[in-house]
Structure formats: structure tokens, C-alpha cells
Amino acid sequence: QPYTTRASWTLSTLLGAGVGILDAIGICREVTNNIPFDRMWTDMEVYIRNGQPMSDAVFESPYVPQYVASMMASGEKSGRLPEVMDKVANFADEELEVRVKTASSMIEPLMILIMGSVVGGVAIAMLLPIFSMSKVITNWYTVCHTKPIQDYFHFHYTDVLHRHFFVAHPSGTRAT
């Protein structure tokens, strides 16, 4: 579509300025710079050199809408090809704008979903460690207040007394 718009404006301007049709086609080929359009421009040159209308090459191209070929044919027959190509360019430009707006309106909800997912992922990544720490602290508090203090140690206070009073010291004497 952008190639059709660009080629139509260029062809309209060149033909309106009095540039020869073969020269205008050569310039349009450089403006579009596209392989499928390059084939169409080459076919157009061949058709013109053989005395056929250039719109026949456009009718055979699958890359150009049929309404463009029909309008080119009517412009060639009426002798008003520059004016017709200007109208084609304006119409193609408006159609391109509508397509771009439609595509962007379809992309907007998708972008909102993607951005929401990214923001949600970052929020979860930041809050998950905080919740984990809260759970650890809650568990620690619960354990501390449900078990006796001596359960946190591997020995009981009677073991300490027993070791102190009934176990031999390194000096070989008993503690009394």
C-alpha cells in the first residue's frame, strides 16, 4: 500500500509536469525500490513500447489493487492520467491511514496486557521476599511461645548441674 501511494503521487507529479511516460516510469521504479513493483514497471515499459496501455501491466500485477488499475485505465482513455493518479494517491493514502489506525488500535490492548504483566511480575518479585520473611517471623514467634525454653537447647539444666558437680575436671579433682 505505501508503494502504491508513493508511485501514484510520483507518476501524477511527473506526468503533470510534462515528463515523458517512459522517463516517469523509470523514476517511479527508483522511488518504489521494490522487486515486485520493479517487475510491474518493466512490464509497463514493454507494454508502452508495444503500443498497449500501461494499465494492462497494472491489471496483471497482484501487488496493486484492482481499483488502481481501473482508474489508471480510465485516466489513460480520457487523457487525464495525472489528475486520476493524484486522486488514486489521495485515496490510497487515506486507506493506508485507516489501516495504520486500525492496526495500532488492535496493538494497544496487547501492549497494555504485556505492560501489566511486566509490572505485575516486578511487584510479585519485590513482595514475595517480604511475605516469606513475614512467614518466617510468624513461625518463629509461634514456636517460641508454644515450647518451653529448654526445648531450644540440646540439654536440660539438670544436665548442666550433673556435669558441673559429678563429672571429673581436667585437674583430676571433683567439683564440690
N, C-alpha and C positions, 0 to 999 in steps of 0.2 A: 504493500500500500504506500509506504513512503516513496518508493521508487516511482510509482505511477504518478504521484503528486509532483515530485521533482521533475520528472520527464515532461509532464504536461505543461507545467509552468515554463520550463526552458524552451520547449517547442513552440509554445504560444508566443513567448517574447521574441524568439529568433525569427519566426515567420512574420510576426507583426512588424519587425524592424526591416524586413525585406531580404533577409539572408536566404540563400538558395536552400531548397529542400534537402539535397544531399549533404551540404555543409551542416545544416541544422541537425540532421540525423547523426553525423559524426560527432558533433558537440554533445548531443544528448547521450551518446554512447559513453563519452568520458564522464559526464555528470552522474549517470546512474552507476557505472563501475560495478556491474553485476553480471555474472556469466549468463544466466537465463535471459536477461534483458539484452545482453550483447548479441546473443543469437537472434533475438527479435529485430534488433537494429540492422543486423547483417541481412536478414530476410527482407526487411523493409527496403534496403538499398537495392537488392536484387529485383524485387517486385517493381520498384520505380524505374529502374533501368530497362526492364522488360515491358514497360508501359501499363502495368497493372496498378490498381490503387494501393496505397501503403496501408490502408486499414485491413486489407486481406492478411497481412503478416500479423497484425494485432489480433484478428479473429482466431488465428491458429495458435497464438501463444496462450498457454494455460495459466500464465502468471499475471495476465491483465484481465480485469473484469470485462464481461461482455458489454456492459453499458458503455464502457470507454470506447470499445471497438465500434459500436453502433453510432455513437456520437461523432467519432472520427470520420466514419463513412458519410454521415450526413453533412459534416463540415466540408469534406472534400467535394461532394456533389454540389453543394451550394456555393462553394468558393469562399467560404468564411471560416476556414480551418483555424486561424489564430484566435478568433473570438470563441469558437466552440472549445478549443483546447484550454482557453482561460476558464471557461465555465466548468470543464472537466476537472481542472486543477482545483478550483474552489470547492467543488462538490467532494472530490476525493480528500481534500484537506479537512473538510467538516466531518466526513465519515471517519477519518483517522482520529480526529479529536474525540469523537464519540467512543470509538473503540478503546482509546487510551483511558478515558474516564471510566468506562465500564470495567476494564482490567484493573485499574487502580482501586475501584470500589470493591472489587472481589478480593483484592490482596489485603485491604485494610483489616477485615476481621481476622484473617490468618495472621497478620502481623501482631494484632492485639493478643491473640492466643499465644503466640510464640513469646512475646514480651512478658505476658502474665506468667507463663511457665518459668521463664528465666528468673523473674522477680520472686516467684513462689519458691523456686529451688534455692535461691540465695537466702531467703528468710528461713526456710527449714534448716539449711546448713548452719545458720547462725543460732537458731533457737534450740536445735537438738542437743548440743552440748550443755546448754543451760538446764534443760529438762533432765538430762542424765545426771548432772550434779545435784539437782534437787532430789532426785530419786535416791541417790547415794546418801545424802544427808538425812533424808526421811528414814531410810533403812537403818542408818547408824543410830539415830535418835530412838527408833523403836527398839532396837536390840539393846541399847544402853539402859533403857528404862524397864525392860522386861526380865533381864537376867541379873542375878546378883553380881556384884563387882568381882568376886573371886573367880567367877567363871571366865573372866577375860585373861586370867593368868593361868599358867600351867601348874601351879602349885597352890596349895591352901596354906593359910597362916600357921596351921599346926605343923605342916612340913617344915616351915622356917624354924619354928621353935625346936622341933625334933633335931634338925640338922645342927642348930646352934648349940643345943645342950647335950646331945647324945652322940655326936659324930666327933671323931678324933681330929684335933687340929694338926696342922703340919709340924708343930713343935713337939708333938708326941704327947701332949697333955690333954686331958679332957676339960671341956668348958664346964664350969660350975655355976 
